[in-house]
Amino acid sequence: MADNKIYITARELSDMLGVSMGYAYKIIRKLNKELDKDGFIVIAGKVPKGYFEKRWFGYNAKEA
């Protein structure tokens, strides 16, 4: 995964977490639903890299 990309795709998420594509899409839908509820614009099938890191790991790697 390139460091300069803002979004993580389902394929990248699937590879990173070792889960199926279906489950990766499920995670992305959940995160995008949270973002949409907070008023952010979302892209189906992708999630912002920073938001994923914050929700999955509990912090942003740049802050560590």
QUICOR-V346937 format. One line per field, one symbol per residue. psi: psi as a letter, one per 20 degrees, with the letter a starting at -180 (. if undefined). Layout:
psi=???
//
This chain:
psi=pphiqhqprhggggggikrrhghghgggggghgggghjjqpqppjqqpghgggghgijrphhh.
//
